[in-house]
């Protein structure tokens, strides 16, 4: 389902998990079902926001490393120089 972009098979996988006695997976399934359309689209469509998420993660890491040491001006300069 993940590697072949077969998101349309998600409902049958959810039904199989519900049939098993795995409470931790049931909690996971509850979370998936809250936004089933988005999860299905994520498993079906070829687009990815991985690159953007990587940049956001890098900026957040820099911000955490500099916490309490400098203000926004220095953080902005550091992010722009790293690009």
Backbone bond lengths (Angstrom), bond angles and torsions (degrees), N, CA, C in turn:
res aa  C-N    CA-C-N  psi(-1)  N-CA   C-N-CA  omega(-1)  CA-C   N-CA-C  phi
1 X - - - 1.439 - - 1.532 110.37 -
2 X 1.315 117.25 -41.02 1.461 120.16 -176.71 1.523 112.33 -75.38
3 X 1.319 117.41 -46.58 1.460 119.85 -174.17 1.516 113.44 -83.26
4 X 1.332 117.65 -21.88 1.456 120.52 -177.23 1.524 112.82 -105.22
5 X 1.326 118.02 9.65 1.464 123.76 179.30 1.529 111.31 52.07
6 X 1.332 115.39 55.80 1.459 121.83 -178.48 1.526 110.12 -112.80
7 X 1.308 117.55 55.66 1.456 123.16 -178.10 1.512 114.21 -62.94
8 X 1.325 116.93 -22.53 1.470 119.70 179.70 1.530 112.06 -66.90
9 X 1.331 117.50 -14.26 1.463 121.38 178.23 1.530 112.58 -87.55
10 X 1.314 117.43 -1.38 1.462 121.58 -178.53 1.528 113.54 -58.76
11 X 1.331 120.77 -45.02 1.469 119.62 179.97 1.535 113.60 -58.87
12 X 1.339 117.65 -38.02 1.468 118.44 178.65 1.526 111.40 -70.86
13 X 1.344 116.93 -32.37 1.466 119.80 176.13 1.533 109.96 -68.00
14 X 1.316 116.57 -40.54 1.472 121.01 177.69 1.522 110.03 -61.40
15 X 1.330 116.78 -42.51 1.471 120.27 179.03 1.526 111.09 -63.40
16 X 1.323 117.57 -39.20 1.465 121.00 178.49 1.527 111.10 -65.75
17 X 1.313 117.26 -39.33 1.472 120.68 179.10 1.526 110.04 -68.31
18 X 1.322 116.89 -40.80 1.472 120.28 178.06 1.531 111.12 -60.83
19 X 1.346 117.46 -33.41 1.464 121.48 -179.57 1.524 112.25 -71.17
20 X 1.329 117.77 -25.76 1.471 121.72 179.17 1.525 110.17 -83.28
21 X 1.316 115.32 161.76 1.467 121.17 179.26 1.528 109.35 -98.75
22 X 1.320 115.39 71.85 1.465 121.60 179.83 1.522 109.01 -128.63
23 X 1.332 117.90 87.88 1.471 120.73 -174.36 1.526 114.38 -57.82
24 X 1.331 118.01 -35.48 1.464 118.75 -179.18 1.525 110.80 -67.55
25 X 1.326 117.81 -35.42 1.455 120.05 175.42 1.522 111.45 -69.63
26 X 1.323 117.56 -32.31 1.467 120.23 177.83 1.529 110.07 -62.58
27 X 1.314 116.78 -39.41 1.464 120.86 177.02 1.529 110.19 -64.11
28 X 1.320 116.18 -41.62 1.460 121.26 178.01 1.525 110.50 -62.31
29 X 1.327 116.45 -43.66 1.464 121.88 179.15 1.530 110.89 -62.22
30 X 1.321 116.91 -39.99 1.477 120.17 177.59 1.525 110.41 -57.66
31 X 1.327 116.09 -41.85 1.466 120.33 177.96 1.515 112.31 -65.39
32 X 1.329 116.96 -40.50 1.462 120.39 178.10 1.519 111.38 -63.92
33 X 1.317 116.12 -40.51 1.459 120.11 -176.35 1.525 113.24 -70.35
34 X 1.324 117.70 -18.62 1.461 119.87 177.86 1.524 111.10 -63.44
35 X 1.328 116.30 -32.49 1.467 120.12 178.16 1.523 109.07 -137.39
36 X 1.310 114.90 59.53 1.467 121.75 -174.61 1.526 112.19 -60.63
37 X 1.306 117.89 -37.29 1.470 120.44 -179.82 1.523 111.58 -62.10
38 X 1.321 117.30 -43.23 1.464 121.02 179.96 1.520 111.33 -68.15
39 X 1.331 117.04 -40.10 1.465 120.51 179.27 1.520 109.95 -65.46
40 X 1.316 117.03 -43.37 1.461 121.02 178.57 1.526 110.63 -62.57
41 X 1.317 117.22 -42.63 1.466 120.54 177.63 1.524 110.95 -63.01
42 X 1.310 117.22 -40.21 1.455 120.84 178.59 1.513 113.28 -64.78
43 X 1.328 116.29 -30.43 1.464 120.68 178.40 1.523 112.77 -88.17
44 X 1.327 117.74 -8.20 1.461 121.19 -175.05 1.524 112.78 -111.36
45 X 1.311 117.16 -43.77 1.464 121.15 -173.59 1.528 111.49 -79.01
46 X 1.326 117.54 148.99 1.469 120.47 -176.74 1.532 114.37 -80.81
47 X 1.326 118.18 -6.80 1.458 120.42 -176.77 1.519 111.55 -80.66
48 X 1.336 115.45 151.44 1.455 120.66 -179.57 1.525 109.48 -140.81
49 X 1.316 115.92 145.41 1.463 120.39 175.79 1.531 110.06 -104.16
50 X 1.317 116.75 21.61 1.458 121.69 -177.27 1.515 114.02 -58.85
51 X 1.316 117.03 -41.24 1.464 120.54 -179.47 1.520 110.95 -63.91
52 X 1.317 116.30 -45.87 1.465 120.84 179.46 1.524 109.89 -62.99
53 X 1.339 116.72 -45.19 1.460 120.25 179.55 1.526 111.14 -61.28
54 X 1.322 117.60 -35.23 1.460 121.27 177.35 1.513 111.93 -63.26
55 X 1.334 116.39 -42.67 1.470 120.14 178.50 1.525 110.83 -66.48
56 X 1.332 117.12 -42.18 1.462 120.75 178.65 1.519 110.15 -61.59
57 X 1.331 117.14 -42.40 1.459 121.44 179.14 1.530 111.27 -63.06
58 X 1.333 116.52 -40.72 1.474 120.81 179.06 1.527 110.62 -63.45
59 X 1.331 117.35 -42.67 1.469 121.41 -179.83 1.530 110.12 -65.96
60 X 1.336 116.95 -42.27 1.466 119.73 178.89 1.520 111.20 -63.32
61 X 1.337 117.24 -37.85 1.456 120.05 178.44 1.529 110.36 -63.69
62 X 1.335 116.92 -44.30 1.467 120.23 177.75 1.518 110.75 -60.38
63 X 1.321 116.37 -41.78 1.465 120.70 -179.92 1.535 110.94 -62.18
64 X 1.343 116.40 -43.14 1.464 119.76 179.25 1.530 111.55 -65.53
65 X 1.329 116.61 -38.18 1.457 119.88 179.68 1.524 111.80 -65.12
66 X 1.320 117.15 -30.73 1.455 121.48 -176.14 1.522 113.12 -97.17
67 X 1.312 118.34 5.15 1.457 121.51 -174.47 1.526 111.18 -52.59
68 X 1.317 116.75 124.69 1.456 122.77 176.34 1.511 114.22 81.44
69 X 1.311 119.02 -3.84 1.458 121.34 -175.53 1.527 113.36 -98.50
70 X 1.327 115.87 -32.36 1.458 118.40 -175.74 1.532 109.23 -153.32
71 X 1.285 115.62 167.22 1.459 120.42 -178.59 1.524 112.51 -92.95
72 X 1.301 114.18 -169.46 1.462 121.65 -176.99 1.532 111.68 -61.59
73 X 1.321 117.11 -35.51 1.465 121.35 -177.58 1.537 110.97 -59.45
74 X 1.317 116.63 -45.04 1.461 120.54 -179.85 1.536 110.86 -70.27
75 X 1.337 117.53 -39.22 1.462 120.99 177.68 1.529 110.18 -61.40
76 X 1.330 116.95 -43.83 1.463 120.89 179.44 1.518 110.56 -60.40
77 X 1.321 116.69 -44.30 1.460 120.88 -179.90 1.523 110.85 -63.33
78 X 1.315 116.57 -41.76 1.468 120.82 -179.62 1.537 111.00 -65.16
79 X 1.318 117.44 -41.53 1.469 121.10 -179.93 1.537 109.64 -67.09
80 X 1.312 117.96 -43.66 1.459 120.49 -178.59 1.517 111.93 -67.85
81 X 1.318 119.22 -35.85 1.453 122.05 177.96 1.520 111.81 -70.50
82 X 1.324 117.23 -30.50 1.464 120.59 -179.64 1.517 112.01 -74.24
83 X 1.329 117.34 -21.01 1.479 120.61 -176.69 1.492 112.74 -75.32
